[in-house]
């Protein structure tokens, strides 16, 4: 770079900056800036013969004002004019101004591009570097279109100076990241790859950054770089610190280049050429050996450079996963870092060992450090290190140590940071399910998990334990006994109540023979938690109560009293009120056979990927949303139906009714067609149709609307009446003690209704209980609408 002459000090700029710094208030600063802007504007407009020095000085002032946060709307043309100067300092200020203030949509881009082309073709290395830096800093698509074909030629030209090659490589990398479709290497590929053999280490360092990025997108085109990278790495690793004096950092030869070479090799599988592979293995062994040597300096920079190469080498060993000896050695080396005094090293060691634990060659070696990892989980001060320790325990877990690891994670969960508790809960639940030989241990673990961290136990966790208990007959009795005992605790988490309500509602009969867990005792225990729970949990408990009536007929009167009380059938929550009314009616009028059909035991769930595992995948990264997660969500939805609404079973099927074809439904309120009712003997399906009707079932010739109002006990909308002339639909909504009902009258004829009148009445004693208001309006597509 040329030396700056004495006259380039720009005293006026120094005075202006000093004045700004000496301002006592914001107002004084703005006043001084406005004064200077007025002066610069007058100079640019009035004096057409400004010399390069004055232009440079004023452009620098504008740049400084912009960096202070003020808008600059002039001076751009003067900056562009500086690009044509033959003085380095003036050209440098011009490029600096353009890089900072000119956007890609500026009208001056064409002039700027012309100036850049002139500098690139000047063969002046200083001017070429300034032009390349400007292209990289602006990095617009227009510049990529203009120079993407020119820069590779400069990069590989034999007469290009090393400093220009470095700038060209990094500029091309910037354009490739911005517009990869415009940077096409084509004929330049092999010559760019051979830059790895360049004698100048700076050129190699810049070129390898470009090659690594290109290899990630087009690995086949650049696969010849592997042998060259191994050769260059071998020369660096085997060299002494005195061989590469200009690129030796605290006794470590070319650490940045070594790391980049190792990272480039991670883009490819192990070399197929035996000689190249042997040379690479020798390099990796040398790096591992050097890590065991005493440090040549006590300074932290030496250890940082040395460890950076070591961790990249271990990452490459893990990536290849084909050399058992190297994998075990890498694991042992990382094990030494687990107790290092430097927190960052412990973190990186735990993170790398998580990956090593998934290899069949190094899994057993990782397991030998289990005590150290458990100790790190308990004693580490840094929460991020503790989280990595938990990840490593999860990764190294198998059938031989599952109970120990799960116990340690449960123990740690009581004092774990709130930020990682939910993830810890998911991992404990997954490990308990995956490695459960004895499912009674699994049930104990999940219930203990709910007791310790109930607030962090998601729905997927307790859905999953219910699914497993339902699918395994051998654990159902034990689960019922265990959850019954857990519910007896004075302080019981709501998730425990959910699990207890579901399992006792399904399998409470398996422990009813013991006087200490008789049906009434089970019911009273569940009902004692009722008033402390949220609405969804209360809804689940009501479903469990109706299940009890089927399992234990002796509890029928007690449960009916609970369902009949005002707090249930007049509850402000529509869901609870609807359940209480339906279950009370079902228990009162249905026969034993109907109850047994409606409230039969839940069938086994289909086996699929655990929804807990899907949720853990979702938590581990934003890019993990995939079909697997969608499957997990679908499973979660099914389990929700088996959890929150599990004990409902098919009670709601009473609302289904057969209807005419959809083409006759003018209002769009009719549900889908149901199967026709056969005239033969009643089966399970036909029994359900008659749950809410006290009289005989309608005959096959009765219209779809003749089931009257009882159908709308379970529905808020539908077709109330229909014949050849008229269709009447109803739609209703309720919030607490308020209700709104819409009646739709549809004209099915081709002529207009005349003198059509609707009347709303409130018969009997309802008039004193209901405050009624009504209004109507006309709508073209249905005729009249009344709202009451």
N, C-alpha and C positions, 0 to 999 in steps of 0.2 A: 504494500500500500504506500503511495507517495506521501512524503512528509508534508505536513500542513505548514504553510509559510507564516511568517510573523504577522502579516497583514490580514490573515484569515481569522483572527480572534473575535471579530464582530463585537466591538466595544459597545455599540448601540444596543445590541441584544442583551449584553450583560447588564447595562444600566436599566433597561426595561424590566428585566427579571428582578433586579434589586428593588426597583420601585414597587413592583407587585408584592414582593415579600414584606416590604415596610408598610404596606397599607394597614390601617388600624381597624377598618371595618369592611364589610362586604360592599357597602355603597361606594366607599373610596376606591376599592378595587375595580368595580364596574365603571366608575367614572374614568379611571386611568386607562382601562382597556378601550372604552369608547373613544377617548382622545387619540389613542394610538391607532385604532382602526380607521378613524377619520384621516389621520395623517398618511397612513399606508394607502388608503383609497385615492387620496389626492395625488400621491406620488405616482401610482400606477396609471392614473388617468391623465395627469398633466405632463409629466416628464417622459416623453417617448424615448429619450436617449439614456435610460437608466443602464448603468453598467452591470456586469454579472455579479459583482460583489454586493451592490445595493439590492438587486433582486433576491439574492440568496439571503441577505439579512432580513428583508421584509417577509419573505416566505417563511423563514425560521420563526419570526415573531407570530405570524398567523398560525403556524403549527403549535407554538407554545400556548397561544390563546385557545385553540381548539382543545388541547389537552387539559386546559383548566375547566373545560365543560361548556364553552360558549360556541355558538354556531358560526361557521365561516361560510359566506356565500360568494366570495370573490377571491381572486388570486390564483385560481387553478390554471389559467392560461399562462401566467408568468412562471408557474412551476414547470409546466410542460416545456416552455422555452428554455428553462435551465438544462433540460435533457440534451439539448444540442451543443452545450458548452464543452470545450475541450479540457476544462479544469475539473479535477477529480472532486473537489469539495463542492463546487456548484452542481455538478451532475448528481453527487450523492444526496444533497438536500432536495433536489428535484425529485429523485426517486423516492426519498423518504416521505415527502409530502404526498406524492401520488399513492404510495402504499397505504397511508393512513387515511387520507381524506377522499380519494376518488373511488366511487363504487363502480360495480360492473356495468351499470346501466348508463353511465355518463356518456355525454356526446363526444367527450374528448378521447374515448378509448381508441378510436382509429388513429388519431395523432400520436397517442402514447405507443401504440403497437408499431407504428412506423419508426419512432425513435428507438424502440427496443430492437427492431430488426437491424437498424443501422449499427447499434452497439454490438449486436451478436456477430455481425459480419466484419466488424472492425479489426478483429484478431488482437485487440488490446485486452489482455487478460483482466485488468482491473475493471474496465468498462463492461466486459462480458459478465463478470461476476455480479456487478450492480444490476444489470438487466435481468439476469437469472433470479436474483433475489427478489426483484420487483414482481416478476411473473409468479414466483412461489407465494409471495405475500398477498397479492391480489387473488390469484388462483381462480379466476372466473372462467366460465365456459368459453367466452369469446377469446380469451388468451390461450386456452387449451386448443381451440380450433386453429388459432394462428400459428402456434409454436410447437404443437405436439409432434409434428414431423421433423422439425428442425433440431430440437434438443437431443434426441438420440444420436443424430449424426455428429453433433459436437461432442457427445459423451464418448463415442468410440473412435473418434478421429485420432490418428497417430501423432499429429502435431499439437494437440490440445494440451495445455499445461495442466498439471495435477490439481491445482487449486480450482481451475475451471471445471475439471471433471467432477470434483466433489460437489460443486454447486449444481452442475447439470444433473447429477444423479439424484440429489435431494429435491431439485425443482421438478424433475420428472415424476418422482414419488408423490409429490404434492398434487400434481395434475392428475395422476392416476387415481388417487383417492377421491378427487373431486369429480372427474369425468372419465371413468374407466373405459367407456365405450369409444373415446377419442384417442386414447393412448394405445396404439397397436404396434407391438414390437416387430413382429414379422421377421424381416431379414436381419434385424439387429439382435435377435435373441442370443445366438451363439457368441457374438462379440461382446455383448453385455455380460454373459456368464463368465467369459474369460477374463473379465476385470478382476475376478477373484485371484488371479495370478499376478496382478499388477505389483510392481516393486514398491510402490508408495502405499504405506499402510492406511493413510487417510482416504485414498481412493477406494481401497478395499472395504473400509468401514462404511463409507457412504454407499458403495455399490451393493453391499450385502443387505442393507436396509431395503433398497429397491427390489432386489432379487427375491427377498423373503416375501414381500407383499405380492409380487407377481406370481410367485410359486403357489401361494395360497389360492389364487384364482385359477391358474393354469399349471398345475403340477407337472403334467406330461411334457409341456414345452420346455421346462427348465430342469428336468430330471438329471441332465448332465452336470448340474452344479454340485451334486452330492459328492462325487469323487474329488472335485476341486476343493470343496469345503473341507473334506476329511484331510486332504493333503495340506491345506493351509493350517488347519487346526493342529495337525501333527507337528508342523514346524514351530508353531507357537508354544505348544505344551512342552516340547523337548528342548526348547531354547533356554538359556540362562538369562537372568535379569539384565546382564550386561550386553546381550546380543541385540536387544531392541531398546536401546537407551532412550530414544525419543518417544517411545510408546510404552515405557515401563512405569507403572503407577505403584509406588511404595513396594518395590521389589516384586511386583506381579506383572509379567509381560502381557501387554495388550489385553487387559481384562474385558474392555467393552467389546472388542472384536471377537474374543473367545466366546463371550455370552451370545453374541449375534450368530456366530457360526453354529453353536449348539442349538440355538432356536431354529435356525434354518433347517437343520437336519431333522427336527421334529415334524417337519412338513411331509416327510417321506418315510416309507417303511425301511426296515434294515436293508443295507446294500446287498444285492445279489452276488456281486463279485466277491469271491472269498478273500482276495488280497486286500481290497478296500475295507471289507468288514473286519478283517483281522487288525488292520492298522487303526480302525476306529475303536475297537475294543481295547487295543493297547493304549490309545489316548485316554479313554475313560478310566482304565486302571491307573494310569499315571496321575490323573486328577485326584482319584480316591487316595492314592499313596501320598500325594503332596498334602492332602488334608490332614494326614496323620503326623506330618513333620512338625517340629517346633517352629513357631512363628519367627520370621526374620526381623520383625519389628513389633514393638508393643503398641504402635499407634492403631487407632480404630480403623483408619482408612485401609491399612494392610489387610486386616481381618475381613473387612467388608468386601474388598475386591476378591479376595481368595474364596470367601464363602459364596459370592455371587456366581462364580464359575462352578463351584461344587454343586450348588442347587440346580443350575441349568443342566449339568451333567447327569444328576440324579433324575431330573425330569425326562431327559432323553432315554436313560436306562428304563424308566417306567414306561415310556412311550413304546419302546421296542418290545418289552416284556418277553424276551427270548433268551436272555442270558441269566440262568439261575444264580451263578456265582456272583455276578455283578449286582443282582437284585438283593441278595442276602448281605453283601458288603455295604450296599447303599442303606439298607435297613439298619445295620449295626452302626453306621456312621451317624444316621439320624438319631438313633437311640442315645448317642453321646450328647447330642444337642438338647435332649429333653430336659436335662438338668443344668443347662448352661445358664449363667447369670444374666445373659442378654435376652430380654423378653421377645424381641423380634425373631431371634434364632429359635426359641422354643415354639413360637407360633408357626414358623415356616416348617420346622421339623414335624410338628403334629399334622400340618396340612399335607405334606408330602407322604407321610406314613398312612394317611387315609387312603391315598391312591395305591400305595404299595399293598395295603391289606386286601385289595381286590384281586391281586395276582396269586395264582396257585403256587408259584415258586417261592413267594416271600410271605405268604399269610402266616405260616407257622413262626417265622422269624419275628414278625410284628407282634404276635401273641406273647412272646417272651417279655415284652415291655409292659404288660398289662398293669402291674402294680405301680409302675412309674406314672402311667397315664391316669390311673385312679387317684393317685396322690396329687397330680396336677389338677384334676377336677375339683378336689377338695381344698387345695391350698393356694391356687393361683390368684393373684390380685386382679389381674386384667380379665375382664369378662369375655373379651374376644378369644383369649387363650383357653379359657374354660369351655367356651363353645366348641373350639376345635378339638379339645380333649373329649368332649361328649360325642362329637362326630367320629373320632377315631375309635372310641369304645363301640359305637354302633357298627362301624365298618369291620372291626376285628371279631365281632360276636359270631359264635357258631354253637352247635349243640353242646360242646364240651364246656363252655364257659358262660352259657346264656343266663343261668340262674344267678351266677355271681355278678355279672354285668348289670342285669336288670335290678338286682337288689341294691347295687351301688348307685345306680341312676335314680332309683326311688328314694334312697337315702339323701342324695344330693338335691333332689327336687324340693325337699322341704325348705331349703335355704337358697335355692337357685334364684338368679336374677329374673325379674319379671319379664324381661325382654326375650328370654329364651325358654320360658316355661312351656309355652304351647308346643314348640318344636320338640322339647324333651318328652312331653306327654305322648306325642305322636310316635316318637321313636320307641319309647317303652312299650306302647301298645303293639307296634309292629313286631318287635323282637319277641314279646310274650306270645303272640300268635304264631309267628314263624317257627319258633323253636320249642313249642309246647309239646312235650311228650305226654305229660299228664295234664289233661285239660282242667282238672280241679285247680292246679297251680295257676293256669291261665286266668280262671275266674277270680281266684284270690288276688292275683296281681292287678287286674283291672279294677276290682272293687277297692283295693288299697290305693290305686292311682286316683280314683274318684275321691277317696277320703282325703288324700294329701293335697291334691291340686284340682279340686272339683271345678273351680271357676275357669280353668284352662282346658278342661276336657270337652272337646267339641262334640257335636252330635254324631259325627262319624264314628267316634270311639265307642260310645255306648250303643249305637246301632249295631256295630260289629259284634260286640259281646253277645247281644241278644240273638243276632243271626247265628252265631256259632252254637249257642246253647240250644236253639231250636233245631239245628241240624244234627246235633249229637245227643242221642238218647241217654248215653251213659253218664252225662254230666248234668242232666236236667234236675234231678233230685238234689244233688250237691249244691247246685246253683241256687235253688229255691231255699235250701236250709241256710246257706251262707248269706244271701241277701236279706233273709228274715232276721238273722242275727245282727247284720250291719244296720238295719233300720231301727234297731232298739237303742242305738246310741242317742244321747240327749241332743247333740248337734249333728244334724244329718244334712248333707248337701242335697240340693234339689235334683242333681243328676242321679244321685243314689236313689231318690224317691222314684224317678222315672224308671230306672232299671228294676227297682223292687216292684213297682206297680205292674210292669209288663210281665215279669217272670212269675210273680205270685198269681197274676190273673190267668196265666197259661198253665203253670205247673204247681200251683199251691196245693193241689190235691195230693201231691207226692209226699208232703210233710204233714198233712192234716191228721194223720193217725196219732201223732204225739200230742198229748193234752197241752203242752206248752206252746204249740203252734196250731191249735185248733182253728177251724174256719172263722169263728167270731173273733178270736185273738188276732188272726191275720188281718181281718177287716178293720178292727179297731186300731191296729197299729198303723195301717195305711191311712185311715181317716184322720188320725191324730196329726198327720203331716199336711192334710188337705188345705187348711186355711193359711198355711205359711208359704204356699207355692204360687207360681205364676199361672196365668190362665191356660197356656198349653199343657202344663203338668196337671192341672185340675181336670182338664178334658180327658187326659190319659187315665187318670184315676177313676173318673166316672165310667170309662170303658172297662176298667178292671172290675168295678163293682158289678156291672151287668154280667161280666164273665163269672163272678163269684156265684151269682144266682143260678147259673147253669151248672157250675161245679158243686156247689153246696146249697141245695134247696132250703136247708134250715136257716139260711141267712136272708131269705127272700123278704120277710117282713121288715127286718131291720134296715136293709138296703132301700126298700121302697119308702120307708119313712124319711130316709136321707134325701132320696130323689124328690119326694113330695113337698119338702119344706120350701118356704118362700124364697130362701136364699138360692135355691136351684132353679125352680120352674119360673121364677120371676127375676132371674139374674139379669143384670144390665148388659152382660156380655152375651151376644146372640149365640155364639158357639156353645157356651155352657148351658144356656137356656134350652137350646134345641136338643142337645144331647139328653138333658134331664127329662124333658117331655117325651122324647122318643123312647128312651130306655124304660121310663115308667110305664108307658103304654104297652111296650113290648112285653115287659114282665107281667103285666096285668091280664092281657087277653090272649097271649100266645100259648099254645099247648107245649107240652114237654118236648115233643118231636120238633116243633118249629124252633124252639129255643136251642135244641141240640144242633139243628141245622145251621141256624143263623150264627151261633156262637161256638162253632166247632173250633178245635185246636188249629192254630196257624200251620199251614203246610211248610215243609222245608224250603229254604231259600235256594235259588240256583247259585252254583258256585261260579265266582268270577273274581277278578282282581279286587283286593281289599280297597275300600273307599278311603281308608286311612292312608294307605300308600300313595294313592292319587293325590290326596291333600298335601302330603309331605313333598311330593314332586312339585306341586304348585308353589309351595313356600320356598323351595330352594332356588327359584330364579324366575324372573318375569318372562323369559323366553320359553318356559316349560309348558305352555298351554298347548296341549296336543290332544289327539284322539283318546289317549289313555286317560287324560283328565276328564274328558267328556264322559267316558265310560264311568269314571269314578263318581261324577256328578249324577249320572243316571242311577247308579247304584245307590248313592246317597238318597236320591229321591224315592226309590223303592223302599229303602229301609225307613225313610221318614213315614211312608205309608204304613210300615210295619211297626213303627215306634210310636209316634205321636198319636196316630190313628189306628194302631195295631188292633186293639181290642174291639174296635168298631165292627170289624169283619164285614159282613154283608147286610147289616141292619139298614143301611141306606138304600139297599136295592128295592125297598118297598115303593120308592118314588118312581120307579121305571114303569112306563106304560106304552102300549103299542099305539102308533099313530099312522095316519095316511101318508102317502108319498110326499117327499119334500116339495114337489112341484105345486101342491095344493096349499102350501104354507105361505100365505101372503106376507105375514108379519115377521117371519124368520125367528119365531119364538119356540117352535116345536123341536123337541129333542130327536135324536136319531131313532130309526125304527127298531123296535124290540122284536124278539122272536115271537111268533104267534103262540097263543095258549092252546094246547091240545085238549081235545075233549076226553081223553083217556083218563086213567087214574092219576091222581096228583103225585108229582115227583118232588124232589127237593126244590127245583126251580119254581114250580107252580105253588108250592107252600109259601114261598116268600112273597108272592103277589098278594096274598090274602092277609098279610100281617096286620094291617091297620083297619081292615073292614070287618064289621061285626056280622053282617048278613052274608048270604051265599054269594059265591063268585058270580060275576056277570056272565051271561051267555055269550057265545061266539058272535051273535049278531048285534051286540050292543056297540054303539059308536065309541070313538076314542075319547069323547068328552064326558061320558056318562059315569066316570069314576068320581065326579063331583069335586068337592073342595079338598077332600082328604089327601089328594095327590100333592097339594101345595103346602102340606105340613113340612115336607122335606125340600121343597123347591121354591124359588123366588119368582120364576117366570115360566110361562108356557101358554098353551091354548086352553082357554076355559070352556068355550062352546064353539061349535061349528056345524053349519049345514050348507045346503046348496046356495043360499042367499047371503049368509053373513058369517064372518069369523070374528070371535071375540078373544082377544089376548090379554094377558095380565102380566104386569111386571112390578115388583115391589122391592123396597129397600128399607132397612130399619137400623136405627142408631139409638140405643138405650130405650127411652120411653117414647121416642118419636118414630113415626112410620109414614111412608109415602107409597101410594099405590096408583099405578097407571092402568087404565082400561083402554084397549085399542079396539076400535070397531072397523072391520075391513069389509068393504062392499065387494062381493064376488060376482056381481052382475054387471052388465054393460050399461045399465041405466042409472041415473043419479037418484040417491035417496032424497025424498021430499018430506019435510016436517018431521025430521028425525030428532027425537027428544030422549035424553037420559035423565034418570032420577036416582039420587043417592039417598038411601034411608038407613036408619040405625034402629033396628027393631028391639023391642023388649027393654030389659034393664041395661043393655049396652049404652043406651042414650045417656045415662047418668054417669057412665064410666069413661066414655070416649069423647074427647073434644074434636069435632069433625069440621073440616072446611073443604070446599070443593071448587073447582074451576074447570073450564073446558076451552078447547081451541080446535080450530080446523086445520087439518093437514091434508095436502093434496093426495098423498099416496094411500091414505087409509080412510079418509072421510072425517070422522069425529074422534076426538080424544078427550077423555075426562080424567081429571086428577082429583083424588079425594084422600 
